[in-house]
Every structure is written in C-alpha cells, then in structure tokens.
Amino acid sequence: MVAAGSIVVKNVPPYAIIGGNPAKVIKYRFLPETIQKLLLIDFSVLEPDFFIQHRQRLAQMDIDRDVDDL
C-alpha cells in the first residue's frame, strides 16, 4: 500500500505500507512468517469467483493466525 503523495524511487517489499518523499517502509501488513507463506501461494490457480464464494469466511479470518487455512 502506498500513501497518497508518496514518491516511490525503488522497489516496494511485498505487503509493505510505505509513505513519504522519498517513500519509506512505515510497517508491514502481516507478520514476517505470514508474508513468507502468502508468497508461496499461487493465486493464479484459483477460480475467478473464489473470493466471491468465500468472502464471508475471508472477511472473518485473522490472516496471521489462519494463513495455513488458505
């Protein structure tokens, strides 16, 4: 996620929240071990309506706790 008005001058790490001029990492959306697990998931193999079909369960998930359920 990039904050409004930020100037991005280099690559942004996965799941980082950045902001500023030049942009810097403010924090990460998830714990480091969760990010590593998310990077291993091949989201391209999911059916197009996967997120629609499972939106209620996904909305209730604590991703850091439930990442293995994905």
FENSUL-V394077 format. One record per run of one state. SS is the DSSP state (H for helix, E for strand, C for the rest). FROM is the first residue (numbers start at 1). LEN is the number of residues. If there is no record, write none. Layout:
ss=SS from=FROM len=LEN
ss=SS from=FROM len=LEN
This chain:
ss=C from=1 len=1
ss=E from=2 len=1
ss=C from=3 len=4
ss=E from=7 len=1
ss=C from=8 len=8
ss=E from=16 len=6
ss=C from=22 len=1
ss=E from=23 len=6
ss=C from=29 len=3
ss=H from=32 len=9
ss=C from=41 len=2
ss=H from=43 len=3
ss=C from=46 len=4
ss=H from=50 len=4
ss=C from=54 len=1
ss=H from=55 len=6
ss=C from=61 len=2
ss=H from=63 len=7
ss=C from=70 len=1
